[in-house]
Amino acid sequence: MRTTPTVFVVDDDCSVHQLLRGLIESTGLTVETCVDPRALLARVDPALSGCIVLGLREPALSGLELPAELALRHARMPVIFIADDASVPLVVEAMKRGAFDFIEKPFRNQRLLDSVREAIAVDRRTWSRRTEQIAIQLRLAGLTQRERAVLDEIAAGKTSAAIAAALGLKKSTVRYLRARVGEKLGTHHLAELVRLVGTGRQAIP
């Protein structure tokens, strides 16, 4: 189960912790602070939700590496980078490495709060899609080998007669298997079956 959305503030300056904690908590959000990315990674897990506000100065682990490190732990919370230097090469590199946003200091409070809200909304939608995908893959895994073969042929748009010929089955057997597939997947509609097959083949992000 996912936790309540939390904004994780990562910066080696305690005054920044206090400033951002007060600002973000004023909107009703929960805030936790860490002095560097490694401290965050030591406690992160896939159940955490929310976003990360990261100052780009920590020497222990380059902040630019954090999105990739989070992905390795299957914790893909959006990362908002904050830095004194917003040079084009740095911004481009941050975005290439998976940054959700890049904010230059000094920044307007509302600019940061808007980014935090959007990041949390994106995290919620991403988690919802991932949860649905896992559920679909579990349903597909419950099919027998023959049922899955029939489903793949259905998704390819073949008729029962064509499926029977392709799999060396009787048409009555194909009709029976189609019915079983529909019962297990909760739908007999072709469009929905095609969607389930396509979703089930995607790698879980």
mmCIF file of the C-alpha atoms, coordinates in Angstrom:
data_MODEL
# 
_entry.id   MODEL 
# 
loop_
_atom_site.group_PDB 
_atom_site.id 
_atom_site.type_symbol 
_atom_site.label_atom_id 
_atom_site.label_alt_id 
_atom_site.label_comp_id 
_atom_site.label_asym_id 
_atom_site.label_entity_id 
_atom_site.label_seq_id 
_atom_site.pdbx_PDB_ins_code 
_atom_site.Cartn_x 
_atom_site.Cartn_y 
_atom_site.Cartn_z 
_atom_site.occupancy 
_atom_site.B_iso_or_equiv 
_atom_site.pdbx_formal_charge 
_atom_site.auth_seq_id 
_atom_site.auth_comp_id 
_atom_site.auth_asym_id 
_atom_site.auth_atom_id 
_atom_site.pdbx_PDB_model_num 
ATOM 1   C CA . MET A 1 1   ? 0.000   0.000   0.000   1.00 0.00 ? 1   MET A CA 1 
ATOM 2   C CA . ARG A 1 2   ? 1.216   3.475   -0.858  1.00 0.00 ? 2   ARG A CA 1 
ATOM 3   C CA . THR A 1 3   ? 1.997   5.906   1.921   1.00 0.00 ? 3   THR A CA 1 
ATOM 4   C CA . THR A 1 4   ? 0.557   9.407   2.297   1.00 0.00 ? 4   THR A CA 1 
ATOM 5   C CA . PRO A 1 5   ? 2.308   11.767  -0.146  1.00 0.00 ? 5   PRO A CA 1 
ATOM 6   C CA . THR A 1 6   ? 5.429   13.255  1.391   1.00 0.00 ? 6   THR A CA 1 
ATOM 7   C CA . VAL A 1 7   ? 7.787   15.923  0.106   1.00 0.00 ? 7   VAL A CA 1 
ATOM 8   C CA . PHE A 1 8   ? 11.382  14.894  0.786   1.00 0.00 ? 8   PHE A CA 1 
ATOM 9   C CA . VAL A 1 9   ? 13.707  17.887  1.017   1.00 0.00 ? 9   VAL A CA 1 
ATOM 10  C CA . VAL A 1 10  ? 17.348  16.942  0.418   1.00 0.00 ? 10  VAL A CA 1 
ATOM 11  C CA . ASP A 1 11  ? 19.952  19.627  1.092   1.00 0.00 ? 11  ASP A CA 1 
ATOM 12  C CA . ASP A 1 12  ? 23.068  19.948  3.223   1.00 0.00 ? 12  ASP A CA 1 
ATOM 13  C CA . ASP A 1 13  ? 21.985  23.368  4.517   1.00 0.00 ? 13  ASP A CA 1 
ATOM 14  C CA . CYS A 1 14  ? 19.744  23.173  7.599   1.00 0.00 ? 14  CYS A CA 1 
ATOM 15  C CA . SER A 1 15  ? 18.468  26.693  6.972   1.00 0.00 ? 15  SER A CA 1 
ATOM 16  C CA . VAL A 1 16  ? 17.130  25.468  3.630   1.00 0.00 ? 16  VAL A CA 1 
ATOM 17  C CA . HIS A 1 17  ? 15.378  22.605  5.443   1.00 0.00 ? 17  HIS A CA 1 
ATOM 18  C CA . GLN A 1 18  ? 13.634  25.054  7.745   1.00 0.00 ? 18  GLN A CA 1 
ATOM 19  C CA . LEU A 1 19  ? 12.664  27.412  4.937   1.00 0.00 ? 19  LEU A CA 1 
ATOM 20  C CA . LEU A 1 20  ? 11.255  24.735  2.658   1.00 0.00 ? 20  LEU A CA 1 
ATOM 21  C CA . ARG A 1 21  ? 9.596   22.789  5.474   1.00 0.00 ? 21  ARG A CA 1 
ATOM 22  C CA . GLY A 1 22  ? 7.671   25.861  6.593   1.00 0.00 ? 22  GLY A CA 1 
ATOM 23  C CA . LEU A 1 23  ? 6.711   26.793  3.051   1.00 0.00 ? 23  LEU A CA 1 
ATOM 24  C CA . ILE A 1 24  ? 5.543   23.327  1.988   1.00 0.00 ? 24  ILE A CA 1 
ATOM 25  C CA . GLU A 1 25  ? 3.849   22.403  5.273   1.00 0.00 ? 25  GLU A CA 1 
ATOM 26  C CA . SER A 1 26  ? 1.809   25.606  5.017   1.00 0.00 ? 26  SER A CA 1 
ATOM 27  C CA . THR A 1 27  ? -0.083  23.887  2.173   1.00 0.00 ? 27  THR A CA 1 
ATOM 28  C CA . GLY A 1 28  ? -0.942  20.872  4.319   1.00 0.00 ? 28  GLY A CA 1 
ATOM 29  C CA . LEU A 1 29  ? 1.690   18.549  2.891   1.00 0.00 ? 29  LEU A CA 1 
ATOM 30  C CA . THR A 1 30  ? 4.002   16.356  4.967   1.00 0.00 ? 30  THR A CA 1 
ATOM 31  C CA . VAL A 1 31  ? 7.725   17.142  4.754   1.00 0.00 ? 31  VAL A CA 1 
ATOM 32  C CA . GLU A 1 32  ? 10.777  15.078  5.646   1.00 0.00 ? 32  GLU A CA 1 
ATOM 33  C CA . THR A 1 33  ? 14.338  16.359  5.398   1.00 0.00 ? 33  THR A CA 1 
ATOM 34  C CA . CYS A 1 34  ? 17.648  14.638  4.587   1.00 0.00 ? 34  CYS A CA 1 
ATOM 35  C CA . VAL A 1 35  ? 21.146  16.097  4.531   1.00 0.00 ? 35  VAL A CA 1 
ATOM 36  C CA . ASP A 1 36  ? 22.228  14.269  1.351   1.00 0.00 ? 36  ASP A CA 1 
ATOM 37  C CA . PRO A 1 37  ? 20.945  11.819  -1.282  1.00 0.00 ? 37  PRO A CA 1 
ATOM 38  C CA . ARG A 1 38  ? 22.487  8.795   0.437   1.00 0.00 ? 38  ARG A CA 1 
ATOM 39  C CA . ALA A 1 39  ? 20.520  9.515   3.594   1.00 0.00 ? 39  ALA A CA 1 
ATOM 40  C CA . LEU A 1 40  ? 17.360  9.529   1.480   1.00 0.00 ? 40  LEU A CA 1 
ATOM 41  C CA . LEU A 1 41  ? 18.278  6.329   -0.355  1.00 0.00 ? 41  LEU A CA 1 
ATOM 42  C CA . ALA A 1 42  ? 18.888  4.590   2.981   1.00 0.00 ? 42  ALA A CA 1 
ATOM 43  C CA . ARG A 1 43  ? 15.216  4.883   3.833   1.00 0.00 ? 43  ARG A CA 1 
ATOM 44  C CA . VAL A 1 44  ? 13.499  4.927   0.463   1.00 0.00 ? 44  VAL A CA 1 
ATOM 45  C CA . ASP A 1 45  ? 11.240  2.071   -0.671  1.00 0.00 ? 45  ASP A CA 1 
ATOM 46  C CA . PRO A 1 46  ? 8.676   1.508   -3.455  1.00 0.00 ? 46  PRO A CA 1 
ATOM 47  C CA . ALA A 1 47  ? 5.762   2.264   -1.107  1.00 0.00 ? 47  ALA A CA 1 
ATOM 48  C CA . LEU A 1 48  ? 6.840   5.888   -0.648  1.00 0.00 ? 48  LEU A CA 1 
ATOM 49  C CA . SER A 1 49  ? 4.846   8.469   -2.569  1.00 0.00 ? 49  SER A CA 1 
ATOM 50  C CA . GLY A 1 50  ? 5.188   12.162  -3.162  1.00 0.00 ? 50  GLY A CA 1 
ATOM 51  C CA . CYS A 1 51  ? 8.194   13.954  -4.593  1.00 0.00 ? 51  CYS A CA 1 
ATOM 52  C CA . ILE A 1 52  ? 11.763  15.023  -3.832  1.00 0.00 ? 52  ILE A CA 1 
ATOM 53  C CA . VAL A 1 53  ? 13.110  18.572  -3.713  1.00 0.00 ? 53  VAL A CA 1 
ATOM 54  C CA . LEU A 1 54  ? 16.874  18.308  -4.133  1.00 0.00 ? 54  LEU A CA 1 
ATOM 55  C CA . GLY A 1 55  ? 19.613  20.895  -3.775  1.00 0.00 ? 55  GLY A CA 1 
ATOM 56  C CA . LEU A 1 56  ? 22.435  20.260  -6.260  1.00 0.00 ? 56  LEU A CA 1 
ATOM 57  C CA . ARG A 1 57  ? 25.462  20.618  -4.007  1.00 0.00 ? 57  ARG A CA 1 
ATOM 58  C CA . GLU A 1 58  ? 25.832  17.308  -2.171  1.00 0.00 ? 58  GLU A CA 1 
ATOM 59  C CA . PRO A 1 59  ? 29.318  15.781  -2.662  1.00 0.00 ? 59  PRO A CA 1 
ATOM 60  C CA . ALA A 1 60  ? 28.531  12.279  -1.363  1.00 0.00 ? 60  ALA A CA 1 
ATOM 61  C CA . LEU A 1 61  ? 26.383  11.438  -4.359  1.00 0.00 ? 61  LEU A CA 1 
ATOM 62  C CA . SER A 1 62  ? 25.905  13.655  -7.336  1.00 0.00 ? 62  SER A CA 1 
ATOM 63  C CA . GLY A 1 63  ? 22.331  14.896  -7.253  1.00 0.00 ? 63  GLY A CA 1 
ATOM 64  C CA . LEU A 1 64  ? 22.073  14.206  -10.960 1.00 0.00 ? 64  LEU A CA 1 
ATOM 65  C CA . GLU A 1 65  ? 22.440  10.502  -10.219 1.00 0.00 ? 65  GLU A CA 1 
ATOM 66  C CA . LEU A 1 66  ? 19.498  10.380  -7.816  1.00 0.00 ? 66  LEU A CA 1 
ATOM 67  C CA . PRO A 1 67  ? 16.689  9.590   -10.322 1.00 0.00 ? 67  PRO A CA 1 
ATOM 68  C CA . ALA A 1 68  ? 18.628  6.567   -11.603 1.00 0.00 ? 68  ALA A CA 1 
ATOM 69  C CA . GLU A 1 69  ? 19.394  5.410   -8.057  1.00 0.00 ? 69  GLU A CA 1 
ATOM 70  C CA . LEU A 1 70  ? 15.719  5.687   -7.157  1.00 0.00 ? 70  LEU A CA 1 
ATOM 71  C CA . ALA A 1 71  ? 14.747  3.673   -10.232 1.00 0.00 ? 71  ALA A CA 1 
ATOM 72  C CA . LEU A 1 72  ? 17.083  0.869   -9.166  1.00 0.00 ? 72  LEU A CA 1 
ATOM 73  C CA . ARG A 1 73  ? 15.100  0.717   -5.928  1.00 0.00 ? 73  ARG A CA 1 
ATOM 74  C CA . HIS A 1 74  ? 11.766  0.839   -7.805  1.00 0.00 ? 74  HIS A CA 1 
ATOM 75  C CA . ALA A 1 75  ? 10.986  4.153   -6.103  1.00 0.00 ? 75  ALA A CA 1 
ATOM 76  C CA . ARG A 1 76  ? 10.302  6.558   -8.946  1.00 0.00 ? 76  ARG A CA 1 
ATOM 77  C CA . MET A 1 77  ? 9.177   9.707   -7.174  1.00 0.00 ? 77  MET A CA 1 
ATOM 78  C CA . PRO A 1 78  ? 9.593   12.864  -9.280  1.00 0.00 ? 78  PRO A CA 1 
ATOM 79  C CA . VAL A 1 79  ? 12.720  14.861  -8.454  1.00 0.00 ? 79  VAL A CA 1 
ATOM 80  C CA . ILE A 1 80  ? 12.674  18.663  -8.483  1.00 0.00 ? 80  ILE A CA 1 
ATOM 81  C CA . PHE A 1 81  ? 16.197  20.080  -8.684  1.00 0.00 ? 81  PHE A CA 1 
ATOM 82  C CA . ILE A 1 82  ? 17.049  23.430  -7.098  1.00 0.00 ? 82  ILE A CA 1 
ATOM 83  C CA . ALA A 1 83  ? 20.383  25.081  -7.846  1.00 0.00 ? 83  ALA A CA 1 
ATOM 84  C CA . ASP A 1 84  ? 22.159  28.426  -7.833  1.00 0.00 ? 84  ASP A CA 1 
ATOM 85  C CA . ASP A 1 85  ? 23.401  27.723  -11.347 1.00 0.00 ? 85  ASP A CA 1 
ATOM 86  C CA . ALA A 1 86  ? 20.761  27.153  -14.009 1.00 0.00 ? 86  ALA A CA 1 
ATOM 87  C CA . SER A 1 87  ? 23.152  27.082  -16.951 1.00 0.00 ? 87  SER A CA 1 
ATOM 88  C CA . VAL A 1 88  ? 21.768  25.429  -20.041 1.00 0.00 ? 88  VAL A CA 1 
ATOM 89  C CA . PRO A 1 89  ? 24.167  22.418  -19.951 1.00 0.00 ? 89  PRO A CA 1 
ATOM 90  C CA . LEU A 1 90  ? 23.273  21.666  -16.322 1.00 0.00 ? 90  LEU A CA 1 
ATOM 91  C CA . VAL A 1 91  ? 19.539  21.929  -16.931 1.00 0.00 ? 91  VAL A CA 1 
ATOM 92  C CA . VAL A 1 92  ? 19.745  19.749  -20.049 1.00 0.00 ? 92  VAL A CA 1 
ATOM 93  C CA . GLU A 1 93  ? 21.797  17.134  -18.207 1.00 0.00 ? 93  GLU A CA 1 
ATOM 94  C CA . ALA A 1 94  ? 19.379  17.108  -15.285 1.00 0.00 ? 94  ALA A CA 1 
ATOM 95  C CA . MET A 1 95  ? 16.407  16.601  -17.591 1.00 0.00 ? 95  MET A CA 1 
ATOM 96  C CA . LYS A 1 96  ? 18.198  13.839  -19.516 1.00 0.00 ? 96  LYS A CA 1 
ATOM 97  C CA . ARG A 1 97  ? 18.773  12.046  -16.226 1.00 0.00 ? 97  ARG A CA 1 
ATOM 98  C CA . GLY A 1 98  ? 15.109  12.149  -15.280 1.00 0.00 ? 98  GLY A CA 1 
ATOM 99  C CA . ALA A 1 99  ? 14.531  15.453  -13.484 1.00 0.00 ? 99  ALA A CA 1 
ATOM 100 C CA . PHE A 1 100 ? 10.888  16.441  -13.164 1.00 0.00 ? 100 PHE A CA 1 
ATOM 101 C CA . ASP A 1 101 ? 11.716  20.141  -12.911 1.00 0.00 ? 101 ASP A CA 1 
ATOM 102 C CA . PHE A 1 102 ? 14.690  22.464  -12.470 1.00 0.00 ? 102 PHE A CA 1 
ATOM 103 C CA . ILE A 1 103 ? 14.323  25.644  -10.420 1.00 0.00 ? 103 ILE A CA 1 
ATOM 104 C CA . GLU A 1 104 ? 16.963  28.325  -10.141 1.00 0.00 ? 104 GLU A CA 1 
ATOM 105 C CA . LYS A 1 105 ? 17.637  30.193  -6.895  1.00 0.00 ? 105 LYS A CA 1 
ATOM 106 C CA . PRO A 1 106 ? 16.338  32.614  -5.851  1.00 0.00 ? 106 PRO A CA 1 
ATOM 107 C CA . PHE A 1 107 ? 12.868  31.367  -6.707  1.00 0.00 ? 107 PHE A CA 1 
ATOM 108 C CA . ARG A 1 108 ? 9.329   32.527  -6.072  1.00 0.00 ? 108 ARG A CA 1 
ATOM 109 C CA . ASN A 1 109 ? 7.571   30.485  -3.406  1.00 0.00 ? 109 ASN A CA 1 
ATOM 110 C CA . GLN A 1 110 ? 4.569   29.898  -5.635  1.00 0.00 ? 110 GLN A CA 1 
ATOM 111 C CA . ARG A 1 111 ? 6.824   28.590  -8.409  1.00 0.00 ? 111 ARG A CA 1 
ATOM 112 C CA . LEU A 1 112 ? 8.129   25.877  -6.104  1.00 0.00 ? 112 LEU A CA 1 
ATOM 113 C CA . LEU A 1 113 ? 4.729   25.032  -4.638  1.00 0.00 ? 113 LEU A CA 1 
ATOM 114 C CA . ASP A 1 114 ? 3.181   24.691  -8.102  1.00 0.00 ? 114 ASP A CA 1 
ATOM 115 C CA . SER A 1 115 ? 5.979   22.331  -9.121  1.00 0.00 ? 115 SER A CA 1 
ATOM 116 C CA . VAL A 1 116 ? 5.550   20.252  -5.959  1.00 0.00 ? 116 VAL A CA 1 
ATOM 117 C CA . ARG A 1 117 ? 1.789   19.919  -6.476  1.00 0.00 ? 117 ARG A CA 1 
ATOM 118 C CA . GLU A 1 118 ? 2.236   18.907  -10.111 1.00 0.00 ? 118 GLU A CA 1 
ATOM 119 C CA . ALA A 1 119 ? 4.958   16.387  -9.206  1.00 0.00 ? 119 ALA A CA 1 
ATOM 120 C CA . ILE A 1 120 ? 2.721   14.749  -6.597  1.00 0.00 ? 120 ILE A CA 1 
ATOM 121 C CA . ALA A 1 121 ? -0.149  14.574  -9.091  1.00 0.00 ? 121 ALA A CA 1 
ATOM 122 C CA . VAL A 1 122 ? 2.146   12.924  -11.655 1.00 0.00 ? 122 VAL A CA 1 
ATOM 123 C CA . ASP A 1 123 ? 3.396   10.473  -9.041  1.00 0.00 ? 123 ASP A CA 1 
ATOM 124 C CA . ARG A 1 124 ? -0.189  9.540   -8.169  1.00 0.00 ? 124 ARG A CA 1 
ATOM 125 C CA . ARG A 1 125 ? -1.117  8.946   -11.817 1.00 0.00 ? 125 ARG A CA 1 
ATOM 126 C CA . THR A 1 126 ? 2.053   6.940   -12.451 1.00 0.00 ? 126 THR A CA 1 
ATOM 127 C CA . TRP A 1 127 ? 1.386   4.744   -9.442  1.00 0.00 ? 127 TRP A CA 1 
ATOM 128 C CA . SER A 1 128 ? -2.218  4.199   -10.554 1.00 0.00 ? 128 SER A CA 1 
ATOM 129 C CA . ARG A 1 129 ? -1.084  3.081   -14.014 1.00 0.00 ? 129 ARG A CA 1 
ATOM 130 C CA . ARG A 1 130 ? 1.593   0.822   -12.550 1.00 0.00 ? 130 ARG A CA 1 
ATOM 131 C CA . THR A 1 131 ? -0.889  -0.767  -10.134 1.00 0.00 ? 131 THR A CA 1 
ATOM 132 C CA . GLU A 1 132 ? -3.323  -1.431  -12.981 1.00 0.00 ? 132 GLU A CA 1 
ATOM 133 C CA . GLN A 1 133 ? -0.570  -2.950  -15.109 1.00 0.00 ? 133 GLN A CA 1 
ATOM 134 C CA . ILE A 1 134 ? 0.529   -5.301  -12.331 1.00 0.00 ? 134 ILE A CA 1 
ATOM 135 C CA . ALA A 1 135 ? -3.089  -6.379  -11.801 1.00 0.00 ? 135 ALA A CA 1 
ATOM 136 C CA . ILE A 1 136 ? -3.489  -7.091  -15.522 1.00 0.00 ? 136 ILE A CA 1 
ATOM 137 C CA . GLN A 1 137 ? -0.287  -9.101  -15.676 1.00 0.00 ? 137 GLN A CA 1 
ATOM 138 C CA . LEU A 1 138 ? -1.438  -11.184 -12.715 1.00 0.00 ? 138 LEU A CA 1 
ATOM 139 C CA . ARG A 1 139 ? -4.742  -11.889 -14.461 1.00 0.00 ? 139 ARG A CA 1 
ATOM 140 C CA . LEU A 1 140 ? -2.939  -12.880 -17.651 1.00 0.00 ? 140 LEU A CA 1 
ATOM 141 C CA . ALA A 1 141 ? -0.629  -15.128 -15.644 1.00 0.00 ? 141 ALA A CA 1 
ATOM 142 C CA . GLY A 1 142 ? -3.725  -17.031 -14.490 1.00 0.00 ? 142 GLY A CA 1 
ATOM 143 C CA . LEU A 1 143 ? -4.443  -18.211 -18.040 1.00 0.00 ? 143 LEU A CA 1 
ATOM 144 C CA . THR A 1 144 ? -3.369  -21.669 -19.138 1.00 0.00 ? 144 THR A CA 1 
ATOM 145 C CA . GLN A 1 145 ? -0.863  -21.953 -21.976 1.00 0.00 ? 145 GLN A CA 1 
ATOM 146 C CA . ARG A 1 146 ? -3.620  -22.867 -24.416 1.00 0.00 ? 146 ARG A CA 1 
ATOM 147 C CA . GLU A 1 147 ? -5.890  -20.055 -23.230 1.00 0.00 ? 147 GLU A CA 1 
ATOM 148 C CA . ARG A 1 148 ? -3.060  -17.562 -23.633 1.00 0.00 ? 148 ARG A CA 1 
ATOM 149 C CA . ALA A 1 149 ? -2.368  -18.831 -27.147 1.00 0.00 ? 149 ALA A CA 1 
ATOM 150 C CA . VAL A 1 150 ? -6.015  -18.325 -28.058 1.00 0.00 ? 150 VAL A CA 1 
ATOM 151 C CA . LEU A 1 151 ? -5.985  -14.847 -26.498 1.00 0.00 ? 151 LEU A CA 1 
ATOM 152 C CA . ASP A 1 152 ? -2.959  -13.830 -28.548 1.00 0.00 ? 152 ASP A CA 1 
ATOM 153 C CA . GLU A 1 153 ? -4.738  -14.972 -31.711 1.00 0.00 ? 153 GLU A CA 1 
ATOM 154 C CA . ILE A 1 154 ? -7.872  -13.055 -30.691 1.00 0.00 ? 154 ILE A CA 1 
ATOM 155 C CA . ALA A 1 155 ? -5.784  -9.941  -30.131 1.00 0.00 ? 155 ALA A CA 1 
ATOM 156 C CA . ALA A 1 156 ? -4.352  -10.412 -33.618 1.00 0.00 ? 156 ALA A CA 1 
ATOM 157 C CA . GLY A 1 157 ? -7.899  -10.091 -34.964 1.00 0.00 ? 157 GLY A CA 1 
ATOM 158 C CA . LYS A 1 158 ? -8.407  -13.693 -36.066 1.00 0.00 ? 158 LYS A CA 1 
ATOM 159 C CA . THR A 1 159 ? -11.777 -15.427 -36.236 1.00 0.00 ? 159 THR A CA 1 
ATOM 160 C CA . SER A 1 160 ? -12.502 -18.618 -34.323 1.00 0.00 ? 160 SER A CA 1 
ATOM 161 C CA . ALA A 1 161 ? -12.109 -20.622 -37.534 1.00 0.00 ? 161 ALA A CA 1 
ATOM 162 C CA . ALA A 1 162 ? -8.717  -19.019 -38.238 1.00 0.00 ? 162 ALA A CA 1 
ATOM 163 C CA . ILE A 1 163 ? -7.590  -19.591 -34.647 1.00 0.00 ? 163 ILE A CA 1 
ATOM 164 C CA . ALA A 1 164 ? -8.630  -23.230 -34.837 1.00 0.00 ? 164 ALA A CA 1 
ATOM 165 C CA . ALA A 1 165 ? -6.599  -23.689 -38.008 1.00 0.00 ? 165 ALA A CA 1 
ATOM 166 C CA . ALA A 1 166 ? -3.571  -21.870 -36.609 1.00 0.00 ? 166 ALA A CA 1 
ATOM 167 C CA . LEU A 1 167 ? -3.517  -23.827 -33.345 1.00 0.00 ? 167 LEU A CA 1 
ATOM 168 C CA . GLY A 1 168 ? -4.727  -27.167 -34.644 1.00 0.00 ? 168 GLY A CA 1 
ATOM 169 C CA . LEU A 1 169 ? -7.878  -27.122 -32.521 1.00 0.00 ? 169 LEU A CA 1 
ATOM 170 C CA . LYS A 1 170 ? -11.555 -27.764 -33.125 1.00 0.00 ? 170 LYS A CA 1 
ATOM 171 C CA . LYS A 1 171 ? -13.715 -24.666 -33.507 1.00 0.00 ? 171 LYS A CA 1 
ATOM 172 C CA . SER A 1 172 ? -15.796 -25.826 -30.546 1.00 0.00 ? 172 SER A CA 1 
ATOM 173 C CA . THR A 1 173 ? -12.618 -25.975 -28.440 1.00 0.00 ? 173 THR A CA 1 
ATOM 174 C CA . VAL A 1 174 ? -11.657 -22.470 -29.511 1.00 0.00 ? 174 VAL A CA 1 
ATOM 175 C CA . ARG A 1 175 ? -15.136 -21.178 -28.584 1.00 0.00 ? 175 ARG A CA 1 
ATOM 176 C CA . TYR A 1 176 ? -14.834 -22.851 -25.187 1.00 0.00 ? 176 TYR A CA 1 
ATOM 177 C CA . LEU A 1 177 ? -11.374 -21.379 -24.603 1.00 0.00 ? 177 LEU A CA 1 
ATOM 178 C CA . ARG A 1 178 ? -12.547 -17.920 -25.699 1.00 0.00 ? 178 ARG A CA 1 
ATOM 179 C CA . ALA A 1 179 ? -15.310 -18.120 -23.124 1.00 0.00 ? 179 ALA A CA 1 
ATOM 180 C CA . ARG A 1 180 ? -12.842 -19.188 -20.432 1.00 0.00 ? 180 ARG A CA 1 
ATOM 181 C CA . VAL A 1 181 ? -10.501 -16.338 -21.317 1.00 0.00 ? 181 VAL A CA 1 
ATOM 182 C CA . GLY A 1 182 ? -13.366 -13.861 -21.105 1.00 0.00 ? 182 GLY A CA 1 
ATOM 183 C CA . GLU A 1 183 ? -14.423 -15.173 -17.704 1.00 0.00 ? 183 GLU A CA 1 
ATOM 184 C CA . LYS A 1 184 ? -10.896 -15.012 -16.278 1.00 0.00 ? 184 LYS A CA 1 
ATOM 185 C CA . LEU A 1 185 ? -10.169 -11.545 -17.641 1.00 0.00 ? 185 LEU A CA 1 
ATOM 186 C CA . GLY A 1 186 ? -13.600 -10.150 -16.844 1.00 0.00 ? 186 GLY A CA 1 
ATOM 187 C CA . THR A 1 187 ? -14.478 -9.110  -20.387 1.00 0.00 ? 187 THR A CA 1 
ATOM 188 C CA . HIS A 1 188 ? -15.534 -10.612 -23.703 1.00 0.00 ? 188 HIS A CA 1 
ATOM 189 C CA . HIS A 1 189 ? -15.133 -7.385  -25.678 1.00 0.00 ? 189 HIS A CA 1 
ATOM 190 C CA . LEU A 1 190 ? -12.462 -7.575  -28.370 1.00 0.00 ? 190 LEU A CA 1 
ATOM 191 C CA . ALA A 1 191 ? -11.183 -4.027  -27.874 1.00 0.00 ? 191 ALA A CA 1 
ATOM 192 C CA . GLU A 1 192 ? -10.696 -4.576  -24.149 1.00 0.00 ? 192 GLU A CA 1 
ATOM 193 C CA . LEU A 1 193 ? -8.982  -7.937  -24.694 1.00 0.00 ? 193 LEU A CA 1 
ATOM 194 C CA . VAL A 1 194 ? -6.586  -6.282  -27.141 1.00 0.00 ? 194 VAL A CA 1 
ATOM 195 C CA . ARG A 1 195 ? -5.858  -3.543  -24.583 1.00 0.00 ? 195 ARG A CA 1 
ATOM 196 C CA . LEU A 1 196 ? -5.185  -6.090  -21.837 1.00 0.00 ? 196 LEU A CA 1 
ATOM 197 C CA . VAL A 1 197 ? -2.758  -8.010  -24.035 1.00 0.00 ? 197 VAL A CA 1 
ATOM 198 C CA . GLY A 1 198 ? -0.915  -4.827  -24.997 1.00 0.00 ? 198 GLY A CA 1 
ATOM 199 C CA . THR A 1 199 ? -0.707  -3.624  -21.403 1.00 0.00 ? 199 THR A CA 1 
ATOM 200 C CA . GLY A 1 200 ? 0.440   -7.024  -20.197 1.00 0.00 ? 200 GLY A CA 1 
ATOM 201 C CA . ARG A 1 201 ? 3.341   -7.017  -22.648 1.00 0.00 ? 201 ARG A CA 1 
ATOM 202 C CA . GLN A 1 202 ? 4.676   -3.680  -21.442 1.00 0.00 ? 202 GLN A CA 1 
ATOM 203 C CA . ALA A 1 203 ? 7.544   -3.607  -18.986 1.00 0.00 ? 203 ALA A CA 1 
ATOM 204 C CA . ILE A 1 204 ? 6.500   -2.301  -15.594 1.00 0.00 ? 204 ILE A CA 1 
ATOM 205 C CA . PRO A 1 205 ? 8.198   1.090   -15.141 1.00 0.00 ? 205 PRO A CA 1 
# 
